Amino acid sequence: MKHIWHCTPSLFLSFVHVCLVQANYAPYFFDNGDRSTNGNMALLSLSEDTPIGTHVYTLNGTDPEGDPVTYGLTYEAGSRRYFSVDKRLGNVTLVEELDREKEDEIEVIVSISDGLSTVSEKVRILVTDANDESPEFINTPYIVQVPENTPSGSSIFKIEAVDRDTGSGGSITYFLQNIHANKFTIDRHSGVLRIKTGVTLDYEKSRTHFVIVVAKDGGGKLRGDNKVFSATNTITVNVEDVQDTPPMFIGTPYYGYVYEDTLAGSEVLTVVALDGDRGKPNSIHYCIVNGDEGSFEVSNTTGAISVIKSPNQLKKEVYELKVQASEVSQEGDIAEYAFATVTIRVVDLNNHPPTFYGENGPQNRFELTMYEHPPEGEILRGLKITVNDSDQGANAKFNLRLVGPGGIFRVVPQTVLNEAQVTVIVENSAAIDYEKFKVLTFKLLAIEVNTPEKFSSTADVAIRLLDTNDNVPKFSSDYYIARIPENSPGGSNVVAVTATDPDSGLWGEVKYSIYGTGADLFLIHPSTGIIYTQPWATLDAEVNSKYNFYVKAEDTDGKYSLAEVFITVLDVNDHSPEFNENIQEKTMIIGSPVKIEAIDQDAEEPNNIVDYSIMQADPANVFDIDQSTGEIKLKSYIRSLDIIHNITRNKDCIWSLVVQAKDRGSPSFSTTAVLKIDITEETLHKGPMAAFLMQTKDNPMKALGVLAGVMGIMVMITVMISTAMFWRNKRSNKIMPVRRIIKKRQVHPPRTVRMEWLKLRRSSNAAEKFIVEEDARNENSNNNAQ
């Protein structure tokens, strides 16, 4: 029994374990339906512009037993792998770019596993459209052939473009660039190209048209933005020619010439006409309608016109032929036609050049003698010239001109037909000048105008000029400047003037003369123009240093010109400085200088500049002298008479100086004078009046004159004040008491006269006679010093 009891629990546990193994359930996905972002990816749709790396879905499922699950993605063999999955979290990420136009559905096998069981499902992922494609034209290139007579408004071509997008991004509309300049329009929906209403095509004006067409989609979302794409293409419209234009002559107008040596049957010229329809041209048939008068014919196929008569049988000089050019169709019918006028001239051969003739026949040199400066417009009648060309018509037309110095003469006529008398006319009289040209030489040229040979001939014309008195003597300068020293003797040369007269012979001889107020001391040689002083003339710069007068140059006919002469007499040092007295007396107040002066009568510097110096003094080294002004003063250390008494025992203090005045001329002159100086001290009271009296002690009249002037000024001021007071009282009509006037007068300080600026010319002991005292103030404050 015990054995059985022990075996029973073990068997029960084994049975339970077997039952548990057999009951394990497989995991499964959640089915969350449409628009879910997690589950089994059923019904998932993605836009083709989804960026790579985007988390697009989350696989989500469970295991009934609660075991952890893992997720997987697999693809069928050969399929592109667009997604990757996180095995634990189930996050699905886009790893390959989507393109709906290449693959609009993606099959993916999703799986979920709990480690024992794996469940797999095949799902389809829908790729939705984004506007990422541009329209594309198909069946290009577009080349259209359109006859030029196609009616306006006709459809000529259909353009087609496709866009692989869906919805509005795949819809296409069409339009043309430069719609206003185009001859075409397009239906925006169908792409049908038409000729504009009222517009016609013309092959002759434009054979090809290039039309730029634009295809544009309806727009749509791309990566969050609204995008519109377009494409362009060019339609080449070739216009086909249609027979609708008449023929046209090329190279009009037509001119032909028949010369005198042309043979009958010779070709004169060829006319050319082309069918106006250049695309499919018809052949051209030529014929002469009228104007030939039986003298000309034209080739029906080539248009060559020939003369069928000899030139001497032609009765007219000019023939005008009317030529018709007609189109001949392929069936042989005459269609369109046009006319042209052909002018044919019968001309002579150009085999004669122009020829000049004189009175005796052909001549190639003509000479003439005439006076210079003939009147302008005068005809040179001495030249008898004829010119002739023996050809006829245009061959006998030629031009005449003079070759040589321009603007002097002109020739008429300038254009000649066959023959003319040549006339030479004066155009510039001033240029016909004997002094410039003795002989004027020209060439007379005749040259044909319209001929290809341009035959020409020349004749020499020589005009010999005779002189006239047409020039005035002319000085080399309008004025002459000369200088002469004042010590020059009489008859000395001053300056030479020069005048020339370009006339020849006696007309070119010049005679000189002078006149004017300043010419009295001078003469001029009539032939040489040398100006010199009179034999008796004495020049003195101190009396007169400037002379000016006129010089005249005259030819034998009385024609003359003038020039002005300026003569400066140069000063010579011929005067010595002179003192007014050889012995002078001066009174010197200690502290004030005295002055000595010498005058040099020379006219110019440095001859009249005087320098002063002390030649001798006793005692020496007491006085100083200013070299330029002549002021003499004591040495700076001498300030009183006591110092002078210490220098000399001479108590009267009268000293003598020898002063020299020397000019700066070369050679230099000098003069000396003795100066006696009485030295005194100033004893007057200090003040302006005292100084003035001291300075004028040697000239009492000067002091009296100054004092009289001051007193006169004071009287005038008093009169003016009285007048002003009178008019003031008169205007106010009031009589003021006298005592009130006196009471209101202001008290003025005493006035003194400042005379310190007066200088002393001569000094003497008379200064001691003047004593200046200050007056006390009076009651009326009129304290003027007298």
Sequence and secondary structure as in RCSB ss.txt:
>XXXX:A:sequence
MKHIWHCTPSLFLSFVHVCLVQANYAPYFFDNGDRSTNGNMALLSLSEDTPIGTHVYTLNGTDPEGDPVTYGLTY
EAGSRRYFSVDKRLGNVTLVEELDREKEDEIEVIVSISDGLSTVSEKVRILVTDANDESPEFINTPYIVQVPENT
PSGSSIFKIEAVDRDTGSGGSITYFLQNIHANKFTIDRHSGVLRIKTGVTLDYEKSRTHFVIVVAKDGGGKLRGD
NKVFSATNTITVNVEDVQDTPPMFIGTPYYGYVYEDTLAGSEVLTVVALDGDRGKPNSIHYCIVNGDEGSFEVSN
TTGAISVIKSPNQLKKEVYELKVQASEVSQEGDIAEYAFATVTIRVVDLNNHPPTFYGENGPQNRFELTMYEHPP
EGEILRGLKITVNDSDQGANAKFNLRLVGPGGIFRVVPQTVLNEAQVTVIVENSAAIDYEKFKVLTFKLLAIEVN
TPEKFSSTADVAIRLLDTNDNVPKFSSDYYIARIPENSPGGSNVVAVTATDPDSGLWGEVKYSIYGTGADLFLIH
PSTGIIYTQPWATLDAEVNSKYNFYVKAEDTDGKYSLAEVFITVLDVNDHSPEFNENIQEKTMIIGSPVKIEAID
QDAEEPNNIVDYSIMQADPANVFDIDQSTGEIKLKSYIRSLDIIHNITRNKDCIWSLVVQAKDRGSPSFSTTAVL
KIDITEETLHKGPMAAFLMQTKDNPMKALGVLAGVMGIMVMITVMISTAMFWRNKRSNKIMPVRRIIKKRQVHPP
RTVRMEWLKLRRSSNAAEKFIVEEDARNENSNNNAQ
>XXXX:A:secstr
 HHHHHHHHHHHHHHHHHHHHHT    EE    TT SEES TT EEETT  TT EEEEE EE TT    EEEEE 
 TT    EEE TTT EEEE S   TTT SEEEEEEEEE SS EEEEEEEEEEE  S    EE S SEEEEEETT 
 TT EEEE  EE  S GGGG EEEEESSTTT SEEE TTT EEEE TT    TTT SEEEEEEEEEE  EEETTE
EE  EEEEEEEEEEE  S S  EEES SEEEEEETT  TT EEEE EEE S  SS  EEEEEEEES TTSEEE T
TT EEEE S GGG   SEEEEEEEEEEE TTS EEEEEEEEEEEEEE       EEEETTEE SEEEEEEESS  
TT B TT  EEEE  S GGGGEEEEEEESSTTSEEEE SEEESEEEEEEEE  TTT  TTT SEEEEEEEEEESS
 SS  EEEEEEEEEEE  S    EESSSEEEEEEETT  TT EEEE  EE  S GGGG  EEEEESGGGTTEEE 
TTT EEEE TT    TTT  EEEEEEEEE TTS EEEEEEEEEEE       EES SEEEEEEETTS EE  EE 
  SSTTTT EEEEEEEESSSSSEEE TTT EEEE TT  SHHHHHHH S TT EEEEEEEEEE SSS  EEEEEE
EEEEE   S SSHHHHHHHHTTT HHHHHHHHHHHHHHHHHHHHHHHHHHHHHHHHHT    HHHHHHH      
     TT   SS  GGGGG         TT      
